[in-house]
Amino acid sequence: MRISIPTSFFALFRSKDNINIRNVRLDHLKYMLIFPLAPVFANMQGILFSNSIRLFGLDAMTLMGSAYCIGAGALFAFSDVKNIAKISRISAIIMTAAYIPWVAMRESLLSLILAIIFMFFLGGCAACSAFAYTFTLNNTERLLGAAMISTFFALNQIDYGLSLLSGFFDKAYLTALVAGSCVCLLLYKTSDFSAAENRPKAVLNPALKLTLYFFVAHYFVEIFYTYLPGASMPNAMIANGAVGILSVCLVVALQLITRRSVWNMCNLFFVAEIGTYILYFMPEGSVLRSLARFLHGFEQIGYIAAYYLLGCVFKKHADFRIFKLCLVTILPISMLSYVIPGVFASYAPALLPLAATLTSGIVFIVFILMSPAYSKHLFFAEWSDDFYGVDMAEAGKKIKQSGMLEGLGLSPREKEVASLLLQGKSAKEIAVILEISISTVNFHIKNLYKKLNIGNRSELFARFTSYTASSQDIIPVRND
């Protein structure tokens, strides 16, 4: 039976995730910080260069953003699970070497070239760390890592707007971020990627495609604002930063308190950005035009949602080959998110608000029209219970290792079936793994539900993952 768009939309609106602060591992902080770090640079380029420095007819912001996207694809194309830590370290060293003279120079064509080199290797660092962010972290670590970086960026916007340190803070802050990125990358361990090396062969399934759509769409929607007139003015930066911090708090509240699904974060991001661009048609100096700059602060919700969803779904469904294919193709394509508004800003600035509004509206409409697909393949798929676990497809493994299925009156076969259910496997997949018929699998599922006094897999997952979150002395947390 085909699900209607309104039905799927409201079902998704009511859907929930499960994030628990106890699942954070401090020794994985280096992987939590580095991937979301890169967008900070992308949003500060307007501060570092004026429009007077151009190359090939394009402004500095467009060139640096494009270099970042191309570098991400080009450098990651040469990596694999065994050498990714080495490539990360080499990219970090070259990135830092290009940054030091650039930040010390006056604005010039040479400084722009160094900045482009810096952004190229920053892209490579981000691509490698995106893999680490996806395959080494659990759900809570991904969400909080993105939230922390969004908070840092918002605080920087407020400082810039208030001129607390007379412009010195901008370069000092970037220097601290470069140093932090370099340290994180130098601490990467090849052994931390071993779990990703032996993953079964994956295909680009609908869940991955839907995740990639939102990831790319949020870039195309957000980046237009950077090119709008007055976007880098002090009052605009203060407004953006203040609402950005509130947005991060809202995200944390949605996830930790109400446990609302990331789907709600996606929609809130689109609505806020479209509202921002519509308000830009109002006269400069009007209350509504000023409101646009506050409303844009909700961009942070889009960043957090995009990274969190990307990491969760790719860890569940992708292997290194699929991840590499997506990154190598999608990130260079994403340079269009800089080129398109850059061309409008250079040759038709008056049309920029209209282009931003139409682009945002179209991608949002497509997103809503795909609600049934998001419902079927993502948030209400057979494996969607993994969003309630410590990590995607990891809770079942932890429970099996802990022996928590012992002493419940389950037969050996029922324990196997329960463990596979907790790993997100469907009845069909379990039948293939255990080499038994689907009807036999369903028979075992019915029996174990009866013995555990539960009615479905959601209750099964909720029962055992509540132990993983609260009984650290019972269930050891692995560093994988």
N, C-alpha and C positions, 0 to 999 in steps of 0.2 A: 504494500500500500504506500502510495506516495504521500509524503508529509508536506503540508502547505507551508508557505513562507511565514505567515503569522504564527502558526502553531509552533514551528521550530524556533522562531525568534523568542517567543515568551518562555518556551521550555529552556532555552539557553540562558535567558535572563535569570531564571530561578536556579540554574545549575551552580554547583559549589566545588571548591578545591579544598585542600587541607595542607596548611603550612604550619610547622611547629619549630619554634626557635631552638629547641633542644637538639635538633638534628644538625646544627652547624658544627663543623670541625675546624678548629683554629689553624691546623696545619695545612688547610686548603685555602687559606686566605689569599695566597698568591694567585690562585686561579679564580677567585671571586672578584678580584679587583681589576685585572688587566683587560678583559674583553670589553666591559662597558666604559673603559677609560677613553677610548679613541673618540667617541662623539663629542667629548668635551672640547677637543681641538677643533673639530669641524664647526662648532658653534662659536668659537672665539676668533676665527680668522678675520672677521670683519673689524675686530678691535685692533689687530696687529698690523693690518695694511690699509692704506687709504686707496681710493679708486684711481689715484694718479699713476700707480705702477701697473703696467699692463704688458702682456706678452702674447703675440699672435692675435692681438685684438681682444683678448679676454682678460678679465680682472684677476687679481691674485686669489680671491676666494674660490672662483671657479677652477682655476688651475690647480690649486692645492687640493681641493676636494676630488678632482678627477685623478690626480696623482695618487691619492690615498686609495681610491677604488681600484685603479690599475695595479698598484703595488700589491694589494691584497690578493688579487687573482694571480698575478705573475709569480710572486715568491712562493705562494702556497702550492702552485702547480708542480714545484720541484720537491715537495715534501712527502714523506710517508711517516707511518707510526714510529719507525725506528730512528729517523733522523730529525723529527720535528722539533725536539728539544734543542738540537744543535743549530738548526735554521733559525729558531727563535732567538738564541743567544747572538748569532752573527748579525741578524737584523737589528737587534737591540743596540749592539755596539756601533754599527754604521749610522743608525738613527740618531744616537747620541752625539756621534762625531760631527754630523751635519748640523745638529741643533746648536752646539756650543758657539761656532762662529756666527751663525745666523742671528741668534738672540743678542749678540754683542755688537752687531753692525747697525748702522743707520739704514733706514729704508732706501733700497736701491734695487736695480735690476739684478745685481749679484745676490743680494739678500733674498730676493724672490726665488732665484734658481736654487739656492741652498734650502729654502723652505720647501720647494717642490721635492727635492731629494729627501729631505726629512720626512715629508708626508708619504712619499712612496714606500720608504722602509717602515714607517709607522703602520701603513696598511698591511705590510707583510707580518709585522708583529701582531697586529689585531687578528689577522686571518689564522695564524698559528694558535693564538690564545683563544680564538673562538672555538677551535677544536677542543682545547683543554677545558674551556668553560662548559662545553656540551657534555663531554664524555668522562670528566673527573668529578663533577659536582653533583649534589643531589638537589631536589626541588627547592628546598628552603634556601640553600646557599646561592642558587641562581637568582632568586627573587631579591634577597637582601643585598647581594653584590650589586645588582643593577640599581637598587634603591639608594645605596650608599653613594654611588657615583653621581646619581641624579641630585642628591643633596649637596655634594661638593660643588657641582656645577652651578646650582641655584645660589649657593652662598657666594660664589665668585661673581655672579651677576649683580647681586646686591652690593658687594664691595665696589665693583666697577662703577655702578651708578652713583654711589655715595662719595666716590673718590677718597676713600679713607686713607689710602697710602699714595695719593697723587700719581697714579699711573704705574708706580713701581710694582704694585701687587700683581699685575697681569703677567708680566714676564717672570716674576719670582714664582708665581703659582704654576705657570707652565713648566718652569724648570723643575719644580718639585714633582710635577706629574711625570715628566720625562725620567727623572731619577727613580721615581717609584716604579715606573713601567720597566725600566732597565733592570732594577733589582729583582722584580717579580719574575721576569723572563730568565734571568741568570740562575734563578732558583728552581727552574723547571727540572723535573726528574723523568728520565725515560721510563723508569719502572712504573710511574703513575699512569702511563698510557698503555700498559700491557693488556689491560682488560679490553681495550678497543681493538687490539691487534687480531684477536681470534674470534671476532664477532662473525656470525653467519652472514652469507651474502645477502644483501638487501636490494630492493628495487624502489624506484621513485613512486611510492604509492600515493593515493589521494590525500592522506593525512599530511604528508610532507609537502605536497603541492599547495595545500591550503595554508599551511604555516608560512611557506615562502611568499605567498601572495601578500599576507598582512605585513611581513617583514619589509618587503620592497615597497608596498603601498604607503607605509607610515613614513618612509624616507621621502617619497615623492610629495606627500602632503606637507610635511613639516618644513622642508628646506626652503620652500618659497618665502617663508616669513623673513628669513635672513636677508633677502634681497629687497624687501619692502622699505620705503623711505622712513627714516626715523627708528628703524629696528634696533640700532646700536646706540641710540641716544640714552643718556643717563636715566631719565624717568622711565623709559621703556625697559631698561635692564633691571631697575629696581622692581617694577611691576612683575616682570617675568620671574625674577628670582623669588619674590615673596610667594607668588602663587605656585611656583615650582616646588617650594618646600611644603606648602599645604597639600600639593598633589601627591608627594611622596608619603606624607602622613595618611592621606586618604587611601592610597594603595595598601599600605601596611595594615590599616584598619580593616579594609575590605577582605584581606587575605587572612589575617590573624584572628580577627574578632567575628566578623559576619561570615567569613569563609566564602565570599562571593567569587564566582568564577572569573578567570582572566578575560572571558568573553565580554563582561561588563566593562572592563578597563579598555578594551579595544573600541567599543562603541562610544564611550565617553571621550576618548581621544579624538575620534573623527568629528563628533558633534562640536567639540570645543574649537578645533582648528577651522572648520567650515564657518563657525560663528565669527571667528577672528577675521577671516578674509572678507566676509560680508560687511562687517563693521568698518573695514578699511575704505569702503565707498563713502563713508561719512566725511565731512570737512575736517581738515586738520585743526586741532585745538578744541573740537567738540567733545562732549562727555562720552559719546558713543565711540569715537575714535580712540579716546584714552582707554575705554573699557576693553578694546581689542587687545591692547598690550598686556592687560591683566589676564585676559582669557587665554592668551597664547601660552601662559605658564603651564597649562595642562599638557603641553608637549611631553613632559616628563613621564606621564602615564603611558604614552605611546612607546617610548624607549623601553620602559620596564616590561610592558606587556610583550613587546616584540622579542626581546632577548630571553625572557622567561619561557615563552611558548616555543621559541626556536630550540632552546636547549632541551626542554622536556621531550618534545616530539622527536627530535633527531636522535636523542639517546635511546629512545624506545624503538625507532624504526630504521635508522640509518647505520651504515658502516662507513669505514674511512673512504672507500671509493665513491659512495653516493655523496657524502659530505664534501669531499674534494670537488666533485663534479659540480655540485650546486654553488660552492663558493667561487670556483674559478670562472663560472659563467655569470652568476648573478651579480657579484660585486662590480665587475667592469661595466655591466649593463646599468648598474645603479649610478654610474657617473652621469647618466642622463639627468638624474635628479638635481645635479648641479648645473649641467650645461643648459637645460631648457630654461630655468628661471634666469640664468646668467645671460642668455641671449636676449630674453625679454627686457632685462634690466639695462642692457647695453643699447638695444636698438628700438625698443618700444616700451619704455618704462611706464607710460600711462596705462598700458594694457595688463600690467603685472597683477594687480588685484583681481581682475577678471579671470586671467589665466589660472591664478591660484585657487579661486573659488570653483571654477569649472573642473579643474583637475581633482580637487578634493571631493567635490560632489560626485563625480563619476566613480572614483575608486570606492567611495562609501556606499553608493548604490549597488555596485557590483558585490561588495562585501555583504550587504543585507540580502541580496538576491541569492547568495550562496549559503544562506542560513541552513537550509535543509542539508547541504553537503557538510557544513561544519558540525551539524548535529549528528549526522550518520557516521562520519569518518573520524571525528575528533572527540567532541565532548560527551557523546552518548554511544561511542563505539564499544565493542566488547572489552577492550583494554583500558577504557577510560577510568576504571577504578584505580589505576596507578596514580592518578592525581591525588588520591587520598593516602598514598603511601609515603614512606621516607624518600623514595626515589623511584624513577620509572623502571619497572621490572626488577627491582632489587629487593623489595620487601619479602617476597616469597623465599628468596635465597637466604636472607638473614634468619627468617623463621625456621627454615629447614635445618640450618646449621646450629641453631640454638637448642633444638630438640623440643621446641614448644608444642609440636604436634603430638608429642608423647603423652601418655596418661589420659587420653581423651576417648579411649575405646575404639579408635579407628584402626581398620585393618591396614597392612602394609600398602596395598594398592590404593586405599582411600587417602593415605598420607601422601602418596605420589601425586594423586589427582589434586588434592588440596594445595600442595606446593606449586604445581603448575598453574592452577587457577590464580594463585596469588602472584604469579609472575606475568599475569595478563594473557595467558594462553586461552584460546577458544576451545570448545569441545572437539572441533575438527582437528585442531593442532595437537591436542592432547592425545587423540586417537592415533595420529601418525607417530608421535614420539614414543608412546607406549606400545604401539603395534597392536591395538585392539580396535574394535568397532566403535562407532559413535554412540550407538545404543548402549553399549557396555559402559562407556564413559558417563553417559547421562544417568545410568543406573547407579554408578558409584557416587556421582554428584548428589543425587537424591538421597542416598543413604547417609553420606557424611553431613549433609544439611540437617537431616533428621536427628542424627546423633549429637550435633552441636546446637540443636534447637534454634536454627536460623532459617530464613526463607530464601535468600539469594546471595549472590557473590558480593554485593555491596556490604551486606551484613558480615559476611566472612572476612572481607578485607578490613572493615572497620574494627572488628573484634581483635584481629591479630596485630594490625598496625598501631592500634592504641597502645599495645605492649611495647612495640619498638620505639615509640616516642617517649614513653614514660619509664621504662624499665631498663635503663642503660646498664645496670649491673647484671641483668639477665641476658640481654642480647648485645654482643659485642658489635661495635660499629667499625666496619672495615674501611680501610683507606683506598677504596676503588670506586 
